[in-house]
């Protein structure tokens, strides 16, 4: 997906739109996983209402808590890959990061004066944790970051080095 990034310049700044990375074969696998995992959760949920001892009911409850968490994460990833968009809006006063799926999203506002150290983002995780956070079903593979009031703010999901460099260059120009 080479046409994932769109730069729109205007008088006051720039809008960078990044479409979510989507691999059709992995999406099919993710959908199959969702269906099968949902059936598994429904089967356990149905057993919760039968006459079992307390320890079995506790096991079912714990299983369902973990099941619900992973079901939510994978459905979110599936939806993000299908219709997710990340927008970076920058004008003379602020930088706005928007992460949306369909018509709904999360918006963060940052005062330009407080933005420092625009750079490539490197996760401190290694080994198994790094493999988990960079997997297709997880939406945490950020490419860029900046420091804002001493807090690192990552953005630019699933960008390769060339894409990240283009965005870094454009945003850096406007920050100076």
Backbone bond lengths (Angstrom), bond angles and torsions (degrees), N, CA, C in turn:
res aa  C-N    CA-C-N  psi(-1)  N-CA   C-N-CA  omega(-1)  CA-C   N-CA-C  phi
1 X - - - 1.452 - - 1.524 109.64 -
2 X 1.292 115.30 83.30 1.458 119.81 -177.67 1.523 112.91 -79.68
3 X 1.328 117.83 -23.21 1.463 120.83 -177.91 1.524 111.83 -95.57
4 X 1.315 116.73 36.81 1.461 121.89 -179.29 1.518 113.15 -77.52
5 X 1.327 118.01 -23.47 1.462 121.44 -172.40 1.520 110.24 -111.59
6 X 1.335 115.11 133.21 1.459 121.62 178.29 1.527 108.44 -127.66
7 X 1.330 116.36 124.21 1.459 122.61 177.03 1.524 108.48 -101.21
8 X 1.337 117.57 126.32 1.461 122.33 176.93 1.528 107.82 -126.05
9 X 1.329 115.47 110.19 1.470 119.86 179.69 1.514 109.30 -94.77
10 X 1.337 115.39 143.95 1.460 121.34 173.92 1.525 108.83 -135.25
11 X 1.312 117.88 -175.30 1.467 121.65 -175.57 1.523 112.90 -61.28
12 X 1.302 116.36 -37.24 1.456 120.30 -172.95 1.523 114.05 -96.87
13 X 1.323 119.41 -13.90 1.453 119.89 -177.03 1.512 113.19 175.69
14 X 1.315 114.52 -140.47 1.456 120.50 -175.50 1.528 109.79 -147.15
15 X 1.328 115.43 150.84 1.457 121.91 170.37 1.522 107.04 -123.50
16 X 1.325 115.06 125.97 1.458 121.47 177.78 1.521 106.90 -113.16
17 X 1.321 115.81 122.43 1.465 121.36 179.79 1.523 108.50 -110.74
18 X 1.317 115.92 126.83 1.463 121.98 -179.53 1.526 107.65 -119.65
19 X 1.318 116.22 114.35 1.469 119.89 175.68 1.525 108.78 -77.37
20 X 1.309 115.90 148.98 1.468 120.92 179.63 1.523 110.66 -64.34
21 X 1.318 115.43 144.19 1.457 121.38 175.92 1.525 108.46 -70.24
22 X 1.336 116.16 133.08 1.466 120.57 -179.17 1.519 109.64 -136.47
23 X 1.325 115.69 126.56 1.455 123.62 174.15 1.526 106.19 -113.23
24 X 1.330 117.45 114.93 1.457 122.29 -172.95 1.527 112.32 -58.20
25 X 1.314 117.73 -43.10 1.472 120.19 179.84 1.526 111.51 -65.60
26 X 1.317 117.22 -40.92 1.463 120.38 178.47 1.530 110.75 -68.85
27 X 1.334 117.17 -33.13 1.469 120.38 176.48 1.524 110.38 -63.49
28 X 1.327 116.75 -41.20 1.470 120.11 178.01 1.526 110.32 -63.28
29 X 1.307 116.48 -42.78 1.465 120.56 176.95 1.517 111.94 -62.55
30 X 1.335 115.75 -41.17 1.455 120.72 178.44 1.525 110.97 -63.96
31 X 1.319 117.32 -40.52 1.465 121.40 178.07 1.530 110.54 -64.24
32 X 1.317 117.26 -42.92 1.467 120.76 177.63 1.527 109.96 -62.23
33 X 1.322 116.68 -41.25 1.458 121.37 178.69 1.524 109.68 -61.89
34 X 1.334 117.47 -44.42 1.469 121.47 179.82 1.526 110.62 -60.01
35 X 1.316 116.98 -46.67 1.470 120.86 -178.45 1.528 110.43 -62.39
36 X 1.322 117.57 -50.27 1.467 120.92 -177.67 1.529 111.70 -66.49
37 X 1.312 116.60 -40.98 1.462 120.70 179.73 1.526 110.53 -67.16
38 X 1.334 117.27 -35.98 1.467 121.20 176.49 1.526 110.78 -63.80
39 X 1.323 116.74 -43.33 1.465 120.65 177.82 1.533 111.05 -61.58
40 X 1.310 115.72 -40.35 1.462 120.70 178.07 1.533 110.47 -62.09
41 X 1.325 116.89 -45.16 1.460 121.11 178.92 1.513 112.15 -64.46
42 X 1.319 117.29 -39.64 1.466 121.22 178.63 1.533 110.21 -65.01
43 X 1.324 116.73 -39.30 1.466 120.56 177.87 1.530 110.96 -61.85
44 X 1.310 117.70 -44.71 1.470 120.91 178.69 1.527 110.25 -66.98
45 X 1.323 116.71 -41.48 1.465 120.86 178.76 1.530 110.75 -60.05
46 X 1.311 117.77 -40.08 1.464 120.52 179.77 1.537 110.94 -64.93
47 X 1.317 117.57 -32.33 1.466 120.93 179.46 1.521 112.47 -74.20
48 X 1.310 116.55 -21.81 1.457 121.65 -177.94 1.527 111.47 -61.90
49 X 1.323 118.27 -26.99 1.465 121.80 -174.47 1.536 113.32 -94.89
50 X 1.325 118.04 2.08 1.462 121.09 175.02 1.526 109.88 -86.87
51 X 1.304 116.17 171.83 1.455 121.77 -176.02 1.533 110.21 -84.31
52 X 1.336 116.39 90.94 1.466 122.66 176.55 1.522 108.64 -116.44
53 X 1.329 116.27 163.82 1.463 119.04 176.91 1.528 109.70 -71.53
54 X 1.317 116.47 170.10 1.470 121.85 -174.13 1.528 112.82 -63.35
55 X 1.316 117.05 -37.65 1.468 118.85 -179.10 1.529 110.98 -67.36
56 X 1.327 117.82 -35.77 1.469 120.44 176.21 1.525 110.86 -67.30
57 X 1.327 115.93 -41.31 1.469 119.88 178.06 1.531 110.74 -63.78
58 X 1.335 116.07 -38.03 1.465 120.26 177.10 1.524 110.24 -64.01
59 X 1.334 116.72 -42.70 1.459 120.65 176.62 1.530 110.47 -59.03
60 X 1.335 117.13 -46.37 1.468 120.81 179.16 1.525 111.02 -60.46
61 X 1.326 116.50 -42.34 1.469 120.37 -179.17 1.529 110.93 -63.97
62 X 1.338 116.73 -44.56 1.467 120.18 178.54 1.526 111.08 -64.90
63 X 1.316 115.64 -43.79 1.460 120.03 177.94 1.527 110.13 -58.02
64 X 1.330 117.05 -45.39 1.472 121.23 -178.59 1.528 111.89 -66.33
65 X 1.332 117.37 -33.53 1.468 119.86 177.16 1.535 109.97 -63.91
66 X 1.337 116.73 -47.93 1.463 119.72 177.44 1.523 111.24 -66.21
67 X 1.310 116.08 -40.25 1.467 120.65 178.39 1.526 110.78 -58.70
68 X 1.322 116.84 -47.07 1.457 120.69 -178.84 1.532 111.17 -61.98
69 X 1.332 116.89 -42.47 1.465 120.63 179.27 1.530 110.72 -59.97
70 X 1.323 117.94 -50.66 1.459 120.82 -178.25 1.527 112.18 -69.57
71 X 1.321 117.25 -33.90 1.465 120.58 175.69 1.531 109.71 -61.43
72 X 1.329 115.91 -45.85 1.465 120.93 178.42 1.523 111.29 -60.43
73 X 1.327 117.67 -47.76 1.463 122.18 -178.22 1.528 112.13 -60.97
74 X 1.321 117.25 -42.38 1.459 120.37 -176.12 1.534 110.52 -74.89
75 X 1.324 117.69 -38.32 1.472 119.57 176.54 1.522 109.82 -65.12
76 X 1.332 116.60 -40.01 1.467 120.17 176.54 1.527 110.44 -60.65
77 X 1.324 117.63 -45.48 1.465 121.36 179.27 1.523 111.14 -62.73
78 X 1.319 116.80 -41.67 1.467 121.01 178.69 1.527 110.33 -61.20
79 X 1.321 116.49 -45.71 1.467 120.61 179.31 1.529 110.87 -66.13
80 X 1.334 116.97 -40.57 1.466 120.68 179.03 1.523 110.23 -61.19
81 X 1.310 117.17 -46.69 1.464 120.88 -178.54 1.528 111.65 -64.22
82 X 1.326 117.31 -32.14 1.465 120.51 179.76 1.523 113.16 -77.24
83 X 1.326 117.70 -44.36 1.470 118.60 -172.76 1.517 114.24 -140.84
84 X 1.315 117.78 20.91 1.460 120.64 -179.92 1.521 113.06 -78.51
85 X 1.332 114.79 144.48 1.465 121.88 178.16 1.523 107.79 -140.75
86 X 1.314 114.74 136.87 1.459 121.16 173.92 1.526 107.10 -112.65
87 X 1.322 116.34 127.90 1.465 120.81 -179.82 1.531 109.62 -118.19
88 X 1.319 113.96 137.31 1.459 121.16 175.59 1.518 105.64 -120.10
89 X 1.312 116.50 112.36 1.462 121.57 179.18 1.521 107.86 -111.72
90 X 1.310 115.00 131.21 1.456 118.97 -178.63 1.512 109.40 -135.53
91 X 1.331 115.45 127.65 1.454 120.67 174.72 1.520 108.34 -128.13
92 X 1.320 116.80 -166.95 1.464 120.12 -174.43 1.526 113.34 -68.71
93 X 1.338 117.60 -18.28 1.461 120.24 -175.87 1.524 114.98 -110.47
94 X 1.328 116.44 -31.73 1.459 116.90 -173.34 1.524 113.12 -149.60
95 X 1.319 113.62 163.71 1.460 122.19 172.23 1.524 105.61 -114.29
96 X 1.322 115.78 132.21 1.458 121.02 -178.55 1.524 107.87 -120.64
97 X 1.326 116.11 126.92 1.463 121.96 175.42 1.523 107.91 -108.78
98 X 1.325 115.83 126.31 1.462 121.58 179.73 1.527 108.12 -124.97
99 X 1.308 115.49 128.71 1.464 121.94 176.13 1.521 105.77 -121.82
100 X 1.352 116.10 111.84 1.461 118.54 -174.82 1.523 112.70 -132.84
101 X 1.322 113.51 150.90 1.456 122.58 173.68 1.515 105.70 -122.37
102 X 1.332 115.49 116.16 1.467 118.76 -175.21 1.511 109.94 67.29
103 X 1.306 117.14 -124.41 1.470 122.05 -179.38 1.524 113.06 -99.46
104 X 1.344 117.19 -3.34 1.461 120.66 -176.99 1.518 110.21 -108.57
105 X 1.323 115.62 147.80 1.445 117.50 179.39 1.507 114.00 -168.77
106 X 1.315 114.51 -178.22 1.456 123.24 178.67 1.522 107.16 -117.78
107 X 1.327 115.60 130.80 1.457 121.13 -178.67 1.523 109.56 -118.69
108 X 1.335 115.58 134.17 1.456 122.04 176.84 1.528 108.70 -122.31
109 X 1.328 116.75 134.67 1.458 122.29 179.92 1.526 109.38 -111.33
110 X 1.343 115.65 136.71 1.457 121.28 -179.51 1.521 109.34 -134.11
111 X 1.323 116.21 131.19 1.458 122.10 175.64 1.529 108.43 -71.57
112 X 1.328 117.23 127.49 1.471 120.86 -175.54 1.515 112.99 -59.39
113 X 1.323 116.78 -32.53 1.472 120.96 -177.40 1.530 112.28 -64.85
114 X 1.309 117.44 -26.12 1.468 121.52 -175.86 1.532 113.07 -95.16
115 X 1.318 117.89 -2.85 1.471 121.35 -179.29 1.524 109.13 -81.46
116 X 1.319 115.64 126.10 1.465 122.37 -179.82 1.514 109.72 -132.68
117 X 1.307 116.46 160.44 1.462 124.30 170.15 1.528 113.94 51.68
118 X 1.315 117.49 57.75 1.457 121.12 173.28 1.524 107.62 -68.69
119 X 1.346 117.08 125.67 1.458 120.32 -171.98 1.528 111.32 -158.65
120 X 1.338 115.05 174.39 1.457 120.92 172.19 1.523 107.64 -72.62
121 X 1.315 116.14 142.68 1.464 121.08 -178.67 1.515 109.51 -94.00
122 X 1.303 115.95 127.85 1.463 121.73 176.18 1.515 108.42 -120.97
123 X 1.311 116.11 120.57 1.456 120.83 178.14 1.516 109.67 -70.06
124 X 1.322 116.16 141.88 1.460 120.49 179.49 1.526 111.89 -84.38
125 X 1.315 116.89 -5.68 1.470 121.03 -179.45 1.527 109.62 -72.42
126 X 1.332 114.65 153.89 1.463 119.16 176.11 1.523 110.33 -142.45
127 X 1.312 116.27 164.35 1.453 121.83 176.76 1.513 114.35 64.05
128 X 1.322 115.67 -128.66 1.463 122.52 -175.88 1.526 111.72 -62.02
129 X 1.319 116.90 -42.84 1.471 121.04 -178.57 1.524 110.01 -63.05
130 X 1.316 117.76 -42.62 1.461 121.08 178.70 1.529 110.71 -62.93
131 X 1.311 117.47 -40.59 1.466 121.12 177.88 1.524 110.73 -64.09
132 X 1.312 117.24 -38.80 1.472 120.76 -179.45 1.533 111.53 -68.51
133 X 1.325 117.67 -44.81 1.469 118.92 -176.63 1.519 112.63 -75.58
134 X 1.310 118.14 -16.45 1.463 119.84 178.69 1.531 112.38 -101.79
135 X 1.329 117.09 7.45 1.465 119.97 179.87 1.533 109.99 -73.87
136 X 1.302 116.04 163.26 1.467 122.75 -175.17 1.525 112.76 -62.96
137 X 1.321 117.71 -32.75 1.454 120.50 -176.58 1.518 113.16 -84.46
138 X 1.304 118.00 -0.34 1.451 121.92 179.71 1.530 109.24 -112.83
139 X 1.305 117.49 135.48 1.466 121.75 -176.01 1.537 108.87 -106.94
140 X 1.318 116.98 62.62 1.466 121.74 -178.82 1.521 113.15 -134.25
141 X 1.302 118.34 17.07 1.465 120.52 -175.78 1.535 108.88 -93.72
142 X 1.320 115.52 79.89 1.464 121.56 -178.12 1.526 110.46 -82.75
143 X 1.329 115.75 149.72 1.466 120.66 -178.57 1.526 112.73 -110.32
144 X 1.336 117.45 -26.80 1.459 121.72 -175.66 1.525 110.29 -128.14
145 X 1.330 115.14 161.52 1.460 119.68 178.48 1.517 109.29 -159.66
146 X 1.321 115.10 161.68 1.458 121.35 170.87 1.522 107.91 -143.39
147 X 1.314 114.55 162.81 1.456 120.66 178.47 1.526 107.94 -98.41
148 X 1.320 116.22 132.14 1.464 121.54 -179.95 1.523 108.16 -134.72
149 X 1.301 116.20 110.99 1.473 122.16 -175.57 1.526 111.67 52.87
150 X 1.327 117.03 39.94 1.452 122.03 177.44 1.522 115.31 82.43
151 X 1.335 117.53 1.01 1.458 121.70 179.84 1.524 108.61 -109.28
152 X 1.335 116.89 133.83 1.462 121.21 178.24 1.528 108.49 -79.75
153 X 1.352 115.97 126.26 1.461 122.23 179.88 1.529 107.93 -113.83
154 X 1.339 117.53 107.07 1.472 119.96 179.64 1.528 111.16 -84.64
155 X 1.328 115.88 151.76 1.459 122.32 174.91 1.518 108.61 -158.83
156 X 1.327 117.49 175.70 1.462 121.48 -178.74 1.515 111.72 78.78
157 X 1.321 117.39 71.60 1.457 122.79 -174.62 1.536 111.23 -76.82
158 X 1.327 116.05 132.05 1.474 124.50 174.43 1.528 114.03 57.40
159 X 1.311 117.19 41.29 1.460 120.47 176.47 1.527 109.91 -95.89
160 X 1.329 116.28 142.09 1.458 118.35 172.58 1.532 108.17 -82.42
161 X 1.322 117.07 176.11 1.472 121.03 -175.27 1.533 112.63 -60.12
162 X 1.345 117.95 -41.44 1.462 120.72 -178.86 1.525 111.49 -66.50
163 X 1.326 117.18 -43.54 1.457 120.97 178.42 1.524 110.44 -63.73
164 X 1.317 116.38 -43.97 1.460 121.06 179.52 1.530 110.88 -62.56
165 X 1.321 116.50 -38.96 1.468 120.75 -179.56 1.526 110.78 -64.79
166 X 1.347 118.16 -41.41 1.463 121.59 178.34 1.530 111.04 -60.94
167 X 1.318 115.68 -45.62 1.468 119.65 -179.30 1.519 110.52 -68.06
168 X 1.314 116.84 -42.61 1.459 121.29 178.85 1.527 110.70 -59.07
169 X 1.308 116.99 -42.65 1.464 121.87 179.36 1.532 111.39 -62.70
170 X 1.324 116.98 -46.97 1.468 121.25 -178.25 1.533 111.57 -65.37
171 X 1.309 117.21 -45.44 1.459 120.40 -178.91 1.524 110.48 -68.47
172 X 1.328 116.58 -39.04 1.463 120.86 179.38 1.534 111.59 -63.39
173 X 1.341 116.66 -37.86 1.468 120.51 177.36 1.525 110.93 -59.32
174 X 1.299 116.22 -43.45 1.458 120.89 -177.24 1.532 112.90 -75.01
175 X 1.305 116.61 -26.47 1.467 119.51 178.43 1.520 111.89 -73.33
176 X 1.329 117.39 -25.96 1.473 120.26 -177.43 1.500 112.86 -86.98
